[in-house]
Amino acid sequence: MIVLSGASASGKTEVAKFLQKNYGIPKIITTTTRKMRVGEEDGRDYFFVTIEKFKEMIENQEFVEYTFYNGNYYGSTKSQIQPNRCVVIDPQGMMAYKALDNNEIVIFYLDCDDETRFQRMLQRGDAREDACIRIKNDKKVFNREVLKLADMVIDSKKHNIEEVAKLVYDNYKAALEERKK
């Protein structure tokens, strides 16, 4: 399983999309208590559950990790951990996946300088003020200690999305082969 992490606009979501489209590695489906949006489908975009059901799943220790964000719960279940799948996660999630000590999980951190990320946010339509806030908040969460959780750090400024995805894919396959020995 490929775990991707990195600060806002580091390229992790685009890399995940590329991995699915070009290498057949789909993102796992996470579980949430938020309401389904127009065009979303249960079991495709998320597993949509009630707060009561989510809390029951917590009690039953079904989650690798979960968080409460913006009034809703989000989490990835242990049942979604499978080879040749991908998850995009924050540092708390990285710690949870690392703690599983599973040889089939390879963690990648996409590193990128603040100015490049800021410009990417503006290019994708984020408001300047929002981009500044995200850069500031990311400094607290995505510190240098987080890099130690990764099996590999990739500077996403030095490579385009296709190159980063190829690095992730090739190194994922190599890590799995090495760990079999």
Secondary structure, DSSP 8 states (H G I E B T S, - for coil): -EEEE-STTSSHHHHHHHHHHHH---B---EE-S---TT--BTTTBEE--HHHHHHHHHTT-EEEEEEETTEEEEEEGGG--TT-EEE--HHHHHHHHHT--TT-EEEEEE--HHHHHHHHHHTT--HHHHHHHHHHHHHHS-HHHHTT-SEEEETTSS-HHHHHHHHHHHHHHHHHHHH-
